[in-house]
Amino acid sequence: MRTHLIKQTHTKGGVLMKSKKTFALSFFSLLTSASLAVPGLTFAQTSATASNTNTQSGSYNVSTTTINTSTNVNNTNTASVTNLISQNANTGDNYVASVNGDVTVMTGGASLGATVVTDLNKNTTAISDPTGSISVATGNTNTQSDSTNFATGTVNSNTTANNSNSLSVANEVNQTANTGDNTIKDVTGNVGLSTGDAALSAAATTTGNQNKTIVTGAGGVGLSASNTNTQSDSYNDAVATANTNLTVNNSNDASVSNNFYQKANTGHNYIKEVNGNVMPASTGDVDLRAAAGTAVNYNTTMVGYSGGSFGAAASNQNTQSDSTNFVTAELNANGTVNNNNFLGASNYFSSYGNTGNGYHFGGGLEMLGFGGGNGYGYGFNGIRDINGNVGLSTGNVTSAGIAKVLGNVNETMMSGLGGSFGASSLNHNTQSDSYNQADTLLNMSLLVNNSNSAGVSNYFENCDNTGRMLLKEVNGNANLFTGMIRTGNEALTDLNRNTTMGDLGFGAITAGASNHNTQSDSMNYVSALLNLFTNANNSNDLGLSNLLSSNGNTGDNSARDINGMFMHHSGMLLDGFMVNTMGNTSYTNF
């Protein structure tokens, strides 16, 4: 929008115009947050007993006890966020013409700031003593001759925590600031021009998709299966089984897009037909800064059974001649942690800063292009037809973009996977011609699966100018100083890290099998078997693209028809780009 603030024709006197409208579109902030917390879960004692006692001769007896416990914690979060921010500030676009006197034009600074914070999809699950205290006792006691006795006790305990997060975030920030685009012409007197600084800043931070699961407790499992005082010709079978399963599933899917478009101009000024000095004439500095921070997909799983006790005992005692006796105690305990993360992140930075830019003046008005031009901010610091001295300096341009993408991190820590594990089998005081078999079996497994996949694209596009100035038809001395350009961009990527640790392993492990005081012609078998299994599977995949396009100009100036001394100095160009890529690491220590 062009504002004709002052227009005078054939007047006498001077004009002092201070457009000190420091345009501060106050920093725009948007915060979105959500989290889900699940309170601690504590399990009580679970007991199962199955027994046949004092059975009569010739009887058939079956005693069965089964307990099933299941606890499921399901956390599901889905979030889709779109933020569109547009900011404009203008203190320029001033027009002064036909003044008989001195003219001073000062435009105010323009400052724009935008901050977008998204913090979503967080789950915390605390489970205390997931198995509780499990006790399974089965037995056949004082069974009479020719009786058949089955005693079976089973406990199935399943605990599952499922965390699933889906996050989609799209942020777009458009900022435009102008303190230039000023015109001064047809002045009889001295002219002074000073345009304000333009400062633009934008930041977008996205965090979330975080799961924290804590499983602690000192509970345990005790199994016992026994045949005691069984009479001759009886058949006795006692089985005690406990199955405990702990499963933690973490799944995260995140898509984050950040686009920044920043344009700032303090130049594009035109001074023409002045019968006097044009000094000082200066354009303000331009500062463009944008930052995108993404930190998503974090899984922390902590399991600690320190102090717990897991034991199984099977025994045949005082079995009479010709009796057949089987006892089995079996414990199956499995822990599984599955972590799956996917992240797609795209960051685009587009910055255009101008404090200079000139025009050729001939039969018409012809703009000097800049890299093909973009239709904005490439105006003119053109000075022409001046009957006096000219001193012109253009401001500095600083542009910086930072892209940080972090996440896809899995931390699984096992501290004391059971204070002690024990298995014992015993045949004791078995009589002649009896058949006795005692088996204990402990199967313990820990499986951790980590899978990460990420695709990241960072694109920085800088186009800055402090030059392309035109001085023409000056009847006096002329000095021209163009500002410096500093560009610094940084891309930091740290993704796909897995840490799996088991500090105390399986703790103390004991196993024993024995035959004691067995009589002649008796058959006695004992076995105590422990299977302990740990496995960690890690898979990481990262696709990364960092692109930089940087164009800076402090020169390309033109001075013609100068009737006096001409001094010219072009500012420096400092261009930096830092890329730091880390990740795709897996550390496992049991």
RAURFEN-V868305 format. One record per run of one state. SS is the DSSP state (~ for helix, > for strand, _ for the rest). FROM is the first residue (numbers start at 1). LEN is the number of residues. If there is no record, write none. Layout:
# RAURFEN-V868305
ss=SS from=FROM len=LEN
ss=SS from=FROM len=LEN
This chain:
# RAURFEN-V868305
ss=_ from=1 len=10
ss=> from=11 len=2
ss=_ from=13 len=2
ss=> from=15 len=5
ss=_ from=20 len=3
ss=> from=23 len=11
ss=_ from=34 len=2
ss=> from=36 len=7
ss=_ from=43 len=2
ss=> from=45 len=9
ss=_ from=54 len=6
ss=> from=60 len=31
ss=_ from=91 len=4
ss=> from=95 len=6
ss=_ from=101 len=2
ss=> from=103 len=5
ss=_ from=108 len=2
ss=> from=110 len=19
ss=_ from=129 len=4
ss=> from=133 len=9
ss=_ from=142 len=6
ss=> from=148 len=31
ss=_ from=179 len=4
ss=> from=183 len=6
ss=_ from=189 len=2
ss=> from=191 len=4
ss=_ from=195 len=3
ss=> from=198 len=19
ss=_ from=217 len=3
ss=> from=220 len=9
ss=_ from=229 len=6
ss=> from=235 len=31
ss=_ from=266 len=4
ss=> from=270 len=5
ss=_ from=275 len=3
ss=> from=278 len=5
ss=_ from=283 len=3
ss=> from=286 len=19
ss=_ from=305 len=4
ss=> from=309 len=9
ss=_ from=318 len=6
ss=> from=324 len=31
ss=_ from=355 len=4
ss=> from=359 len=3
ss=_ from=362 len=3
ss=> from=365 len=3
ss=_ from=368 len=14
ss=> from=382 len=5
ss=_ from=387 len=3
ss=> from=390 len=4
ss=_ from=394 len=3
ss=> from=397 len=18
ss=_ from=415 len=5
ss=> from=420 len=9
ss=_ from=429 len=6
ss=> from=435 len=31
ss=_ from=466 len=4
ss=> from=470 len=5
ss=_ from=475 len=3
ss=> from=478 len=4
ss=_ from=482 len=3
ss=> from=485 len=18
ss=_ from=503 len=5
ss=> from=508 len=9
ss=_ from=517 len=6
ss=> from=523 len=31
ss=_ from=554 len=4
ss=> from=558 len=5
ss=_ from=563 len=3
ss=> from=566 len=4
ss=_ from=570 len=3
ss=> from=573 len=17
ss=_ from=590 len=1
